[in-house]
Amino acid sequence: MTLSRRDFLGAGAAAAATAVVSGKAAAGLVEVVDRSLSAGASRATRPVVVASSNGLRGVARAYEMLTRDNADTLDAAIAGVNIQELDPEDQSVGLGGLPNADGVVQLDASCMHGPTKRAGAVAALEDIATPSLVAKAVMDYTDHVMLVGAGAKKFALQMGFQEQNLLTEESRQDWLRWRACLSSGDNWLDHTDPVVIKFHTGTINMIALNAAGDVSTVTTTSGLSWKIPGRVGDSPIIGAGQYCDNLVGGAGTTGRGEAVIKACASFLTVEHMRQGMAPEQACLKTLERIVAMTETRLLDERDRPRFDVDFYAVSKDGRFGSASIYSGSRFAVADATGARRVESAYLFPRAERPRTPRPACVPQAG
Ligand code: ASP
């Protein structure tokens, strides 16, 4: 298989310096589409906070904590992702996350604190809305790195976290639609509302670097929707869903976790930066490895994946970047210029992405 960056480089040059500022500017959160910022190494800036696209409010909060309160980098990053974890409208994480095949919300999260070289994680955690904070509690209060399932929940309750039902009515209805569409031969009738079934991915990763060059990372998610109960993705796995080394920088990811786990991909991205690559280049290099590691059943006739993965990275000197397998992704960044979304670099144009057939759900008449 041969991979070319021709498309990426061409698109970057053509669209350089294109900036579109939306009405969110009034709220202090600027949506910027600017290929020139992502076509190559960004300039170094500290402090800086980078996140997946859904982290726009989060990077603003984390950046403010770093600059105004001189907050710890992990505290700032976790406060940033807490916004999405507690937002019932973000169906990819925390409260309101899409459930597993049994209709149960199971959450994964992990974090790393660069300055003290510590890490914590939880997987398949139920009924606690902020798994990022439980992961940090594992790091702060135990000699372990990861707790899972019932043990993770018991630990969270012992640490004073509140138990709550995380399945919102919207997510429950989405689960019912998915369930009704599984088979025409089972005992579930079609859903009355023929809305397109969501095969939803989503997650939030955040990387915070302060003025002194300390870095921390966190990733939190409800994982792939409709997953087999007990399935654990990349997000809670140190070195897969996120990784940082205070000497080098931090990296994290969203997208198909199974592909990320096999490539130890966040660790690999940090190692690429250790070898001297700029963050964006490191992300692209990791994505090439993920593509190279993809099993045949998940490749199209051009040997391109039938899924997407996004990477985010920040180097210790304050450069940042992001890349995805297919074009069209953006990421959130906050620095002295403000909080904004920036287009990610990519390996292939999205227009060439193979469409995965989805089951049609036809409502039952009468
Ligand atoms: N990486 C997450 C997982 O595989 C899902 C996502 O980011 O969309 O659990």
Residues whose N, C-alpha, C, O or C-beta is under 5 A from the ligand:
A	BS01	LIG	T201 G202 T203 T221 G223 L224 G233 D234 T254 G255 R256 G257 E258
